[in-house]
Amino acid sequence: MNELNYYGRAAVSEFLGNNIIYRNLIPVNPEIPGLPEIWEEAGLSSIKIPRKTTPEYAAVVAFMLKYIANQNNPRSPIERVVFIGDTHLNDGMAFQNICRAGDWFGMAFIAAERSDPFEVEMEKVNLGTIVLANRWTALKAFEEYCSQEDFHVDTQTAVLLDLDKTTLGARGRNDKVIDQIRIEAANQTIRKLLGDEFDEQDFSTSYRCLNQPEFHPFTADNQDYLVYICMIIGSGLISLSELTADVKSEKMATFNQFLKFSEDNKHSLPLNLCRVHDDVFNLVNNGDPTPFKNFRQEEFRLTISRMGQLPADTPLEILLKEEIVITQEVRQVALSWREKGALLFGLSDKPDEASIPTSRMVSEGYRPIHQIETNIIGA
């Protein structure tokens, strides 16, 4: 493993500005139209928010990239795409879909830090190459490889940076902090709602059990759904054993079925939980993929509290365990490519509510995550 070093502090906005889109597909940059304005032009059949691995998501991203490129430099349309991510399946699929949607050739770098011997693999795909590495330091070699292959990163190149567990909280190096914050946010949200009835051990057992892949068809692999389910279990409306038995027997196969069960029995819920249920029920029925707003706002507050708070002389191993830091390798190539005129864009499947403060939070001094200065660590 390469020795890690401290590179000062910065915010993601240093190299991305406001060119970032979160789950709702409404760019932070107000100059770029969002999903509500462009879904028909982008070829979608409805305004429903697509997930990152779908062709519909790629169509929206490609439309936005072409739009901002035309606004900034109409004589240099995008011809190439670089994608930096951390998961072979999800990011690799998103990369290929975006290349296909824009009719672009691309190069992707996907890494996850591991302790096994250094390894880099090349995977040729229809419209480019995916480079897989077990070290983030290999990103520098990837930059050089692009040059050797005559893949020029310039004004006609869009560079797409995955944010979570890539640009911030690099997978295998600093990503566990992101997971800890999400679990802590869920814990605190349910604790506030249940009060004295809250049992942390029961909550932890329910969360860990239902967060497993075998229950993803039921939870839709959606953290808002999962935390809501844990809240209902904590209220005593249904036990974990009853629920898991119903899911396995397909008596309760989907989250919508569970939501209907809660709706039918909400008269048994305390008033404050009933209000939360009503909010979640209505938002889900309106197509909102992030219906548990209390939970996501708690996640936002906790995320901010774990960025750039520890002093610079804190040992690196403690910084990596306790704070979300910027990945220096990603920052370095991003700054280099921006200098060459490339269009930089940040992509995140993280909900807007966990990334951008509400107007009330703004009045209290909160800023979006991408504008928060935090420590920079890399090799």
C-alpha positions as CSV (number, residue, x, y, z in Angstrom):
1,M,0.0,0.0,0.0
2,N,1.3,3.5,-0.8
3,E,1.9,5.8,2.1
4,L,-0.8,8.4,2.5
5,N,-0.2,12.1,3.0
6,Y,-2.1,15.1,4.0
7,Y,-2.7,17.8,1.3
8,G,-4.5,20.6,3.2
9,R,-8.2,21.4,2.9
10,A,-10.5,22.2,0.1
11,A,-14.2,21.8,-0.9
12,V,-15.4,19.7,-3.9
13,S,-16.6,23.0,-5.4
14,E,-12.9,23.9,-5.9
15,F,-12.9,21.8,-9.0
16,L,-16.6,21.1,-9.7
17,G,-18.1,24.4,-8.9
18,N,-21.9,23.8,-8.9
19,N,-21.9,21.3,-11.7
20,I,-23.3,18.6,-9.6
21,I,-26.5,16.5,-9.8
22,Y,-27.9,14.5,-7.0
23,R,-30.7,11.9,-7.0
24,N,-33.5,14.2,-8.0
25,L,-31.6,15.1,-11.3
26,I,-32.0,18.8,-10.7
27,P,-28.5,20.3,-11.1
28,V,-27.1,22.5,-8.3
29,N,-26.1,24.9,-11.1
30,P,-29.2,26.9,-11.8
31,E,-28.1,27.6,-15.4
32,I,-28.7,23.9,-16.3
33,P,-32.3,22.8,-16.6
34,G,-33.4,19.8,-14.5
35,L,-35.5,16.7,-15.0
36,P,-38.9,18.6,-14.6
37,E,-38.0,20.8,-17.5
38,I,-36.3,18.3,-19.9
39,W,-37.8,14.9,-19.3
40,E,-39.7,14.9,-22.6
41,E,-36.8,16.3,-24.6
42,A,-34.5,13.7,-23.1
43,G,-36.9,11.0,-24.4
44,L,-38.3,9.8,-21.1
45,S,-41.9,8.5,-20.9
46,S,-42.6,10.2,-17.6
47,I,-41.2,12.6,-15.0
48,K,-40.5,9.7,-12.6
49,I,-36.9,10.0,-11.3
50,P,-34.8,7.1,-12.8
51,R,-32.0,5.4,-10.9
52,K,-28.4,5.7,-11.8
53,T,-28.0,2.4,-13.7
54,T,-30.9,3.0,-16.1
55,P,-30.8,4.2,-19.7
56,E,-33.3,6.9,-18.7
57,Y,-30.8,8.3,-16.2
58,A,-28.1,8.3,-18.8
59,A,-30.4,10.1,-21.3
60,V,-31.0,12.9,-18.8
61,V,-27.3,13.2,-18.0
62,A,-26.3,13.3,-21.6
63,F,-28.9,15.9,-22.4
64,M,-27.5,18.1,-19.5
65,L,-23.9,17.7,-20.6
66,K,-24.8,18.7,-24.2
67,Y,-26.8,21.6,-22.9
68,I,-24.0,23.1,-20.7
69,A,-21.3,22.3,-23.3
70,N,-23.3,24.2,-25.9
71,Q,-23.8,27.1,-23.5
72,N,-20.1,27.3,-22.6
73,N,-18.4,26.5,-25.9
74,P,-20.9,25.9,-28.8
75,R,-18.0,25.4,-31.3
76,S,-16.6,22.4,-29.3
77,P,-19.3,19.8,-28.8
78,I,-18.5,16.9,-26.5
79,E,-16.9,13.9,-28.3
80,R,-15.4,12.0,-25.4
81,V,-16.3,11.0,-21.8
82,V,-14.1,10.1,-18.8
83,F,-15.9,8.5,-15.8
84,I,-14.3,8.0,-12.4
85,G,-16.1,5.7,-10.0
86,D,-15.9,3.0,-7.3
87,T,-18.2,0.2,-8.2
88,H,-17.8,-2.0,-11.3
89,L,-21.4,-3.0,-11.7
90,N,-23.3,0.3,-11.0
91,D,-20.7,2.8,-12.2
92,G,-19.6,0.6,-15.1
93,M,-23.2,0.4,-16.3
94,A,-23.9,4.1,-15.8
95,F,-20.7,4.9,-17.8
96,Q,-21.7,2.7,-20.7
97,N,-25.3,4.0,-20.7
98,I,-24.1,7.6,-20.8
99,C,-21.7,6.9,-23.7
100,R,-24.5,5.2,-25.6
101,A,-27.0,8.0,-24.8
102,G,-24.6,10.7,-26.0
103,D,-23.0,8.6,-28.8
104,W,-19.6,9.2,-27.2
105,F,-16.4,7.2,-26.9
106,G,-15.3,6.9,-23.3
107,M,-12.7,5.8,-20.7
108,A,-13.7,4.8,-17.2
109,F,-11.5,4.3,-14.1
110,I,-13.1,2.3,-11.3
111,A,-11.2,1.7,-8.0
112,A,-11.5,0.3,-4.6
113,E,-8.5,0.2,-2.2
114,R,-7.5,-3.3,-1.1
115,S,-4.5,-4.8,0.6
116,D,-3.9,-7.5,-1.9
117,P,-1.1,-7.1,-4.5
118,F,-1.4,-4.2,-6.8
119,E,-3.6,-5.1,-9.8
120,V,-5.1,-3.3,-12.8
121,E,-7.5,-4.9,-15.3
122,M,-8.7,-3.6,-18.7
123,E,-12.2,-4.3,-19.9
124,K,-13.1,-3.4,-23.4
125,V,-16.7,-2.3,-23.9
126,N,-18.7,-1.2,-27.0
127,L,-17.9,2.5,-26.7
128,G,-14.6,2.5,-24.8
129,T,-12.6,1.0,-22.0
130,I,-13.1,0.4,-18.3
131,V,-10.0,0.3,-16.2
132,L,-10.4,-1.6,-12.8
133,A,-7.8,-1.0,-10.1
134,N,-7.3,-1.9,-6.4
135,R,-5.4,1.3,-5.6
136,W,-6.6,4.9,-6.0
137,T,-3.0,5.8,-6.9
138,A,-3.5,4.0,-10.2
139,L,-5.5,7.0,-11.3
140,K,-2.3,8.8,-12.3
141,A,-1.3,5.9,-14.5
142,F,-4.9,6.0,-16.0
143,E,-4.4,9.6,-16.9
144,E,-1.1,8.7,-18.7
145,Y,-2.8,5.7,-20.3
146,C,-5.4,8.0,-21.8
147,S,-2.7,10.1,-23.4
148,Q,-0.9,7.1,-24.8
149,E,-4.1,5.9,-26.4
150,D,-4.6,9.3,-28.1
151,F,-7.7,9.8,-25.9
152,H,-7.2,13.6,-25.5
153,V,-8.9,15.2,-22.5
154,D,-9.6,18.7,-23.7
155,T,-12.5,21.1,-24.4
156,Q,-14.4,18.3,-26.1
157,T,-14.3,16.0,-23.1
158,A,-16.7,15.6,-20.3
159,V,-15.2,14.3,-17.1
160,L,-17.8,12.7,-14.8
161,L,-16.8,12.2,-11.2
162,D,-18.8,10.0,-8.9
163,L,-19.0,11.8,-5.6
164,D,-19.8,9.3,-2.8
165,K,-17.0,6.8,-2.1
166,T,-15.0,8.2,-5.0
167,T,-14.4,12.0,-4.8
168,L,-15.4,12.0,-1.1
169,G,-14.8,9.0,1.2
170,A,-12.8,6.8,-1.2
171,R,-14.0,3.2,-1.2
172,G,-11.7,0.9,0.7
173,R,-9.9,3.9,2.3
174,N,-12.5,6.2,3.8
175,D,-15.9,4.9,2.8
176,K,-16.9,3.4,6.2
177,V,-17.5,6.9,7.6
178,I,-20.3,7.5,5.1
179,D,-22.0,4.2,6.1
180,Q,-21.6,5.0,9.8
181,I,-23.2,8.4,9.4
182,R,-26.2,6.9,7.6
183,I,-26.7,4.3,10.3
184,E,-26.3,7.0,13.0
185,A,-28.8,9.3,11.3
186,A,-31.3,6.5,11.1
187,N,-30.7,5.6,14.7
188,Q,-31.1,9.3,15.9
189,T,-34.2,9.8,13.7
190,I,-36.0,6.8,15.2
191,R,-34.8,7.6,18.7
192,K,-36.4,11.1,18.5
193,L,-39.7,9.7,17.2
194,L,-40.0,6.7,19.6
195,G,-38.6,8.4,22.7
196,D,-38.6,6.1,25.7
197,E,-39.9,3.3,23.5
198,F,-36.8,3.2,21.4
199,D,-34.6,0.1,21.8
200,E,-31.2,0.6,20.1
201,Q,-30.4,-3.1,20.0
202,D,-33.8,-4.0,18.4
203,F,-33.3,-1.2,15.9
204,S,-29.8,-2.4,15.0
205,T,-31.0,-6.0,14.6
206,S,-33.9,-4.9,12.3
207,Y,-31.7,-2.6,10.3
208,R,-28.9,-5.2,9.8
209,C,-31.3,-7.9,8.9
210,L,-33.3,-6.0,6.3
211,N,-30.3,-4.3,4.8
212,Q,-29.1,-7.7,3.4
213,P,-29.3,-8.4,-0.4
214,E,-32.0,-11.1,0.2
215,F,-34.4,-8.3,1.3
216,H,-33.6,-5.8,-1.4
217,P,-36.6,-6.8,-3.6
218,F,-38.7,-5.9,-0.5
219,T,-37.0,-2.7,0.5
220,A,-36.1,-1.8,-3.2
221,D,-32.6,-1.2,-1.8
222,N,-33.9,2.2,-0.7
223,Q,-32.6,3.5,2.7
224,D,-35.6,5.7,3.2
225,Y,-37.9,2.7,2.9
226,L,-35.6,0.6,5.2
227,V,-35.5,3.2,8.0
228,Y,-39.3,3.7,7.8
229,I,-39.8,0.0,8.1
230,C,-37.5,-0.1,11.2
231,M,-39.6,2.7,12.7
232,I,-42.8,0.7,12.2
233,I,-41.2,-2.4,13.7
234,G,-40.0,-0.2,16.6
235,S,-43.5,1.0,17.2
236,G,-44.7,-2.5,17.8
237,L,-47.1,-2.6,14.9
238,I,-45.4,-5.7,13.6
239,S,-42.4,-7.7,14.8
240,L,-39.2,-8.4,12.8
241,S,-39.9,-12.1,12.9
242,E,-43.4,-11.6,11.6
243,L,-42.3,-9.3,8.8
244,T,-39.4,-11.5,7.6
245,A,-41.7,-14.5,7.6
246,D,-44.3,-12.6,5.5
247,V,-41.6,-11.4,3.1
248,K,-40.2,-14.8,2.6
249,S,-43.6,-16.3,2.0
250,E,-44.3,-13.4,-0.4
251,K,-47.3,-12.4,1.7
252,M,-45.5,-9.0,2.0
253,A,-43.4,-9.1,-1.1
254,T,-43.0,-5.3,-1.8
255,F,-42.6,-2.1,0.1
256,N,-45.9,-0.8,-1.3
257,Q,-47.7,-3.7,0.4
258,F,-46.0,-2.9,3.7
259,L,-47.0,0.8,3.3
260,K,-50.6,-0.3,2.8
261,F,-50.4,-2.5,5.9
262,S,-49.2,0.6,7.9
263,E,-52.0,2.7,6.3
264,D,-54.6,0.2,7.3
265,N,-53.3,0.0,10.9
266,K,-52.2,3.6,11.4
267,H,-54.9,4.2,14.1
268,S,-52.6,2.1,16.3
269,L,-49.6,4.4,15.8
270,P,-48.8,7.3,18.2
271,L,-49.7,10.7,16.8
272,N,-46.2,11.7,15.9
273,L,-45.5,8.5,14.0
274,C,-48.8,8.8,12.3
275,R,-47.8,12.2,10.9
276,V,-44.5,10.7,9.7
277,H,-46.3,7.8,8.1
278,D,-48.8,10.2,6.3
279,D,-45.8,12.1,4.9
280,V,-44.0,9.0,3.7
281,F,-47.3,7.5,2.3
282,N,-48.1,10.6,0.3
283,L,-44.6,11.2,-1.0
284,V,-44.2,7.5,-2.1
285,N,-47.6,7.7,-4.0
286,N,-46.4,10.9,-5.6
287,G,-43.2,9.2,-6.9
288,D,-40.7,10.7,-4.5
289,P,-37.8,8.2,-4.1
290,T,-36.7,10.0,-0.9
291,P,-39.9,10.1,1.3
292,F,-38.4,10.0,4.8
293,K,-37.4,13.6,5.0
294,N,-36.6,13.6,8.8
295,F,-34.0,10.9,8.3
296,R,-32.3,12.5,5.3
297,Q,-32.1,15.9,7.0
298,E,-30.5,14.2,10.0
299,E,-28.1,12.5,7.7
300,F,-27.2,15.9,6.2
301,R,-26.5,17.5,9.6
302,L,-24.3,14.5,10.7
303,T,-22.4,14.6,7.4
304,I,-21.5,18.2,7.8
305,S,-20.4,17.6,11.4
306,R,-17.9,15.0,10.0
307,M,-16.2,17.2,7.4
308,G,-13.2,19.3,8.2
309,Q,-13.8,19.5,11.9
310,L,-10.6,17.7,13.2
311,P,-7.4,19.7,13.3
312,A,-4.7,19.3,10.6
313,D,-2.3,17.6,13.0
314,T,-4.8,14.7,13.7
315,P,-3.1,11.4,12.7
316,L,-4.2,10.3,9.2
317,E,-5.6,7.0,10.4
318,I,-7.9,8.8,12.8
319,L,-9.0,11.3,10.1
320,L,-9.8,8.4,7.8
321,K,-11.9,6.7,10.5
322,E,-13.8,9.7,11.8
323,E,-14.1,12.2,8.9
324,I,-15.2,12.3,5.3
325,V,-12.1,13.5,3.3
326,I,-11.5,14.4,-0.3
327,T,-9.5,11.9,-2.3
328,Q,-6.4,13.6,-3.4
329,E,-5.9,11.4,-6.4
330,V,-9.3,12.3,-7.8
331,R,-8.8,16.0,-7.0
332,Q,-5.4,16.1,-8.6
333,V,-6.6,14.7,-12.0
334,A,-9.7,16.8,-11.9
335,L,-7.7,20.0,-11.5
336,S,-5.4,18.8,-14.3
337,W,-8.2,18.0,-16.7
338,R,-10.0,21.2,-15.9
339,E,-6.8,23.1,-16.8
340,K,-7.0,21.4,-20.2
341,G,-10.5,22.8,-20.7
342,A,-12.6,19.6,-19.9
343,L,-16.1,20.0,-18.7
344,L,-16.2,18.6,-15.1
345,F,-19.4,17.2,-13.7
346,G,-20.2,15.5,-10.4
347,L,-22.8,12.7,-10.2
348,S,-24.3,11.4,-7.0
349,D,-27.1,9.0,-6.2
350,K,-27.3,10.5,-2.8
351,P,-30.6,12.3,-2.1
352,D,-30.7,16.1,-2.4
353,E,-32.2,16.2,1.1
354,A,-29.0,14.6,2.5
355,S,-26.7,16.9,0.5
356,I,-28.3,20.4,0.2
357,P,-29.7,22.4,3.2
358,T,-33.4,23.5,3.3
359,S,-34.1,27.2,3.2
360,R,-34.5,27.1,7.0
361,M,-31.1,25.4,7.4
362,V,-29.5,28.0,5.1
363,S,-30.8,30.8,7.4
364,E,-29.1,28.9,10.3
365,G,-25.7,29.0,8.4
366,Y,-25.7,25.6,6.7
367,R,-24.1,25.2,3.3
368,P,-24.3,22.4,0.7
369,I,-21.9,19.5,1.2
370,H,-19.9,20.3,-1.9
371,Q,-19.1,23.7,-0.5
372,I,-17.8,22.4,2.8
373,E,-14.0,22.5,3.2
374,T,-12.6,19.2,4.5
375,N,-9.3,17.5,4.8
376,I,-7.6,16.1,1.7
377,I,-5.7,12.8,1.9
378,G,-4.0,10.7,-0.8
379,A,-0.9,8.8,-1.8
